[in-house]
Amino acid sequence: MATEVKVPVLPESVSDATIAGWHKKAGDAVKRDENLVDLETDKVVLEVPSPVDGVLKEIKFKEGDTVTSSQVLAIIEEGAVAAAPAKDDKPAAGAEEVQEKKGAAKAEAAAPASTKPAPVSSGGTSALPPGARFTAESKGIDPSQVEGTGRRGAVTKEDLVNYASGRTAGVSGGARPEERVPMTRIRKRIAERLMQSKNSIAMLTSFNEVNLGKVMALRKELGEQFQKDTGVKLGFMSFFAKAAANALQRHPVVNASVDGDDIIYHGYADISVAVSTDKGLVTPVLRNVERMSFAEVEKGIADFAVQAREGGLKLEDLQGGTFTITNGGTFGSLMSTPIVNPPQSAILGMHAIKDRAVVENGQVVAAPMMYIALSYDHRIIDGKDAVLFLVDIKNQLENPGRMVLGL
C-alpha cells in the first residue's frame, strides 16, 4: 500500500520551508519513525519521520526546493522490502569510490607538489548531502578532516567551502579566494527581523553597572548543594531571569508591546533567552518565569541550549515572548546595544564580568562588575521607566535576598 509523507502543518507565522537534505534515496528501506528529510524554516530545522515501515518509492522534491504545509514529500510502499544488489554488482560503493579518487587525483595534479590536498577517503562522502558531496569530490577534500557545523556535527557544503578556501589561502600566498554561499533560511529571517526592528522601532539604550560580588559569593557557598539537590548548576542567567521577571511585574510598560495604536500589557513574564547556534541566534521562550524557581529556570535554559545545538527546538519553543535577555559576556563583550525583538518592546543585555576598582564604605576595592544595557522602544517606554527598570535589576542582583523575598 502506498503511503504519503507530507510536510508537517506549519504555524501561521511560518509560510513555507526548504528541503535541507534527504537522509534516504528512492529504493531505500525505511523504518517507522526514522528521519527521512530535514526541512529548514526561518526559525528551526524540522525532522520528518517515516510514518510506516517499507521502501521509499518516490521522492517528490529535491534538496533546495521550497515546500508548504501538507504538501506530499515522498511516497512509501508500506511493507515492501528493498531489492538486494546483485552479487557482482557494486554500483554505489564502486562508482563513488572511483569518482572520489578521480576528484582527489585531479585536485592533487593541480596543486603544487609540496601542498597536495589530503586524499578523499573511500566512501567518505557517501553520507553527505548531494551539494556537499559534489563540493568534497570536486575539491578533493576528505570530509573526516573537516569540522562540521551542521545538525549533530554534520559536515555541510559551507563547511567544505570554508575549509577549501582557508587551505588555498594558506598555501598560495597571494591568492584571494572568494565563494558565494546562499544565506540559510534562518539567517535570512534574522536579517529581516533586524531590519524590521531598525525601521519600525524608536530604539534607545540605557546603561548601568552591577556589582555581582554577593551573587558570586552565594553561588560559591550554595552552588554545590544546589546542583546536588536539583541536578543542575546554579548559573548567572537564573539570577538575571528572576530579577527581570520581578522587575517586569513592577514596571509593566517594559513588558508591553505595541499593536497598531494600542499598547498590550502582559500580566506574565515570558522571557526569550538568546542562544547562539551555528546557524545563527535563536530565542526560545521560558514561560511564566515569575512563577518559576531558580532550578526550573536553570533546567529550562540548559535544555534549550542542548536542543538548539542538536537542532531539537520546536516551533512552539520560539513563539511568543514578552521580553528578551541576551548574554554577550559569554563571548567577551564588555558593552553593547542589543536590538529589540519585535513585537517586544525591550531587551536586556548582559556582558563580561570584570574586576574593577569601586568605592565601598569609603575604601577602594576590586569588585566583579558587569555593565548591563536595556534597549527599548521609546514610543511607549520613557527614559525614566527604562532607568528605573535597570536600577530595579541592579538592586536585586546586588542584594539577592530581595529576589527571595520578592522585594
PyMOL commands that set and color helices and strands:
alter all, ss='L'
color gray80, all
select helices_A, chain A and resi 91-110+113-115+130-139+143-145+151-153+157-172+185-200+213-230+237-250+252-255+289-291+294-310+315-318+328-331+383-398+401-405
alter helices_A, ss='H'
color red, helices_A
select strands_A, chain A and resi 2-6+17-22+29-30+35-40+45-49+54-59+66-67+72-78+203-211+257-259+262-264+271-273+275-277+280-282+285-286+323-327+346-350+353-360+363-377
alter strands_A, ss='S'
color yellow, strands_A
deselect
rebuild
show_as cartoon
